[in-house]
Each structure stands twice: as C-alpha cells, then as structure tokens.
C-alpha cells in the first residue's frame, strides 16, 4: 500500500492508458469501482455530441426555416433541428457547434443563447444594416416592429430580399442591435 493517499483514489497513468484502450481491470486492483466509472465516462464522452439551443429565433415562413437549416449546414458536421422559434444546433464538438451558431448569426438570425459581435454604442442619425434576413413581407414586418421599439427611430428602407437597408432618426446603435436581437434577427450595423 502506498503512503500517498491520492495514489489510492486515482489510477496511475498506466492504468489510465489501459482504461483508454478498453481494459476495465485496474492493474493495481485497489480502485476497481473508480476504474469502471472512469471507463464508462470516457466511453460516453467519446460518443457525445455537442449541442446548443437558441430560443426566439425569427422563423415566420418556410424560407426562414430553410435559411436556418442551410446556414447551420454550411459548417461540416453540424445540423439544425428547427421547431418554430427554437433551433437546436448539434455537432461533433463545441468548436463546431460555435462555428455553426456563428454561421446562423451571419445569415441574419439571432436567438437567446447566441453570441454576436459587439456593437460600439454610438448616438447616430442614420445607420446601414446589412446581412439581416429579409426573405418575405413577414420578415420586413418583424423588422419594422423591432425598429419601432428603438427610441428616436423615425424611418427605414427595409424591403423583401434587401441585402441592406437604412435606419433614420436619432438613436443608439446598441439599442438598435438589441431591438433586432429581441426580434430574433441579426445584422451588421454601420
């Protein structure tokens, strides 16, 4: 028996190597339960996928639904399960899941749980929004509804299929971003 108490609780590097190779018997036989437990954890973690759930994603029509799935599918090994305004992104690992989420945001969608580039807060009279998803009239209406919540907003030029549009008034760019995100949309603001 070792004088080191941690040697009794944790398998040696050699034991870990044998566990990784699938051998469940401990070379030392002092901690068989820990060895079996560790083997199971390693076996399950090797098969586990990474997933991320985004709630409140704008999805008003079949084109939106398809756009969400296609944006995620641009990242190899990632898939999207779309249920109304809830999107579950699944991939082989966390890094791939985050790339798929970034692809979804770049396609003009946003949901609670997503991360987007920070927007510098500035008081402006005009801003150009690019990359926001506007496939149909309902998307434009959702955008307009969001814009009306921005203090100082006066007008916009968003139309169906537009790659960019202008927002006019006397407003905060950060408040504009927040309003769009709350509507499940994302765009780059300049």
C-alpha positions in Angstrom: 0.0 0.0 0.0 1.3 3.4 -0.9 1.9 6.1 1.6 0.5 8.7 -0.8 -3.3 8.8 -0.1 -4.1 10.2 -3.6 -2.5 7.1 -5.1 -5.3 5.1 -3.7 -8.0 7.3 -5.1 -6.7 7.9 -8.6 -5.4 5.4 -11.1 -1.8 5.8 -12.4 -1.0 6.9 -15.9 -0.5 3.3 -16.9 -3.9 2.4 -15.5 -5.5 5.3 -17.4 -3.8 4.1 -20.6 -5.3 0.7 -20.1 -8.7 2.2 -19.4 -8.5 4.3 -22.6 -7.7 1.1 -24.5 -10.9 -0.5 -23.2 -9.4 -2.7 -20.4 -11.6 -2.2 -17.4 -9.4 -4.1 -14.8 -7.1 -1.9 -12.9 -3.5 -3.0 -12.8 -3.4 -2.1 -9.2 -6.9 -3.6 -8.3 -7.2 -1.1 -5.5 -9.9 1.1 -7.0 -11.9 -1.1 -9.4 -15.1 0.9 -9.0 -13.3 4.2 -9.9 -11.7 2.4 -12.8 -15.0 1.1 -14.2 -16.6 4.5 -13.6 -13.8 6.3 -15.4 -14.1 3.8 -18.3 -17.8 4.5 -18.7 -17.3 8.2 -18.6 -14.6 8.0 -21.3 -16.7 5.7 -23.5 -19.7 8.0 -23.3 -17.7 11.2 -23.8 -16.1 9.8 -26.9 -19.6 9.4 -28.5 -21.2 12.6 -27.1 -22.2 15.4 -29.5 -22.2 19.0 -28.5 -25.5 20.9 -28.8 -26.7 24.5 -28.4 -30.3 25.6 -28.0 -31.3 29.0 -29.3 -34.7 30.4 -28.4 -36.6 33.2 -30.0 -35.0 32.8 -33.5 -37.1 34.6 -36.2 -38.8 32.0 -38.3 -42.0 33.2 -39.9 -42.1 31.0 -43.1 -40.7 28.0 -44.9 -38.0 30.2 -46.5 -36.8 31.2 -43.0 -36.9 27.6 -41.8 -34.8 26.6 -44.9 -32.5 29.5 -44.4 -31.8 28.5 -40.8 -31.1 24.9 -41.7 -28.8 25.9 -44.7 -26.9 28.4 -42.6 -26.0 25.7 -40.0 -25.3 23.1 -42.7 -22.6 25.3 -44.1 -20.5 24.1 -41.3 -19.4 20.5 -41.9 -20.8 18.1 -39.3 -23.4 20.5 -37.9 -27.1 20.1 -38.1 -30.1 22.1 -37.0 -33.4 20.9 -35.6 -35.9 23.7 -36.1 -39.1 23.9 -34.1 -40.8 27.2 -34.7 -38.6 29.8 -32.9 -36.4 27.2 -31.2 -33.2 26.0 -33.0 -31.1 23.2 -31.7 -27.6 23.1 -33.3 -25.8 19.7 -32.9 -22.3 19.0 -33.9 -19.4 16.6 -33.0 -17.8 19.1 -30.7 -18.1 22.5 -29.0 -15.9 24.3 -31.6 -18.0 23.0 -34.5 -21.2 24.0 -32.6 -20.0 27.5 -32.1 -19.0 27.8 -35.8 -22.5 26.7 -36.8 -24.0 29.3 -34.4 -21.8 32.0 -35.9 -22.9 30.9 -39.4 -26.5 31.2 -38.3 -25.9 34.7 -37.0 -24.0 35.7 -40.1 -27.1 34.6 -42.1 -29.2 37.2 -40.3 -30.8 35.2 -37.5 -30.4 35.5 -33.7 -31.7 33.7 -30.7 -31.2 33.7 -26.9 -28.1 31.7 -26.3 -26.2 33.0 -29.4 -23.2 35.3 -29.3 -22.8 38.1 -31.8 -20.0 40.6 -32.4 -20.2 43.6 -30.0 -21.5 46.8 -31.4 -20.0 50.1 -30.3 -22.6 52.2 -28.7 -23.0 55.4 -30.6 -25.7 58.0 -31.0 -26.4 58.3 -34.7 -28.9 59.9 -37.1 -28.5 57.2 -39.7 -27.2 53.6 -39.8 -26.9 51.0 -42.5 -27.9 47.4 -41.6 -26.5 44.6 -43.7 -27.0 40.9 -43.7 -30.3 40.8 -41.9 -32.6 38.0 -43.1 -35.4 39.5 -45.1 -36.9 36.8 -47.3 -40.6 37.9 -47.2 -43.0 40.6 -46.1 -43.4 39.0 -42.7 -39.6 39.4 -42.1 -39.9 43.1 -43.1 -42.9 43.5 -40.7 -40.9 41.8 -37.9 -38.0 44.1 -38.6 -40.2 47.2 -38.6 -41.9 46.2 -35.4 -38.5 45.8 -33.8 -37.3 49.2 -35.1 -40.3 50.9 -33.6 -39.1 50.0 -30.2 -35.9 51.9 -30.6 -36.1 55.4 -29.0 -35.5 58.1 -31.7 -36.3 55.8 -34.7 -38.1 57.6 -37.5 -37.9 55.6 -40.7 -36.3 52.6 -42.5 -35.8 51.4 -46.1 -36.0 47.6 -45.4 -37.8 45.6 -48.2 -38.2 42.0 -49.1 -35.0 40.4 -50.3 -32.8 43.5 -49.5 -29.2 42.8 -48.7 -29.0 46.1 -46.7 -31.3 48.9 -45.6 -31.0 52.3 -43.8 -32.5 53.3 -40.5 -33.1 57.0 -39.9 -33.7 59.0 -36.7 -31.7 59.9 -33.7 -30.9 56.7 -31.9 -28.4 54.4 -30.2 -26.7 51.7 -32.3 -26.6 49.4 -29.3 -30.4 49.9 -28.8 -30.9 49.1 -32.5 -28.9 45.9 -32.2 -30.8 44.9 -29.0 -34.2 45.5 -30.7 -33.2 43.4 -33.7 -31.9 40.6 -31.5 -35.1 40.6 -29.4 -36.9 40.0 -32.7 -34.7 37.0 -33.5 -32.8 38.9 -36.2 -29.2 40.0 -36.6 -27.5 42.4 -39.0 -24.2 44.3 -39.1 -24.7 47.9 -38.2 -22.5 50.7 -39.7 
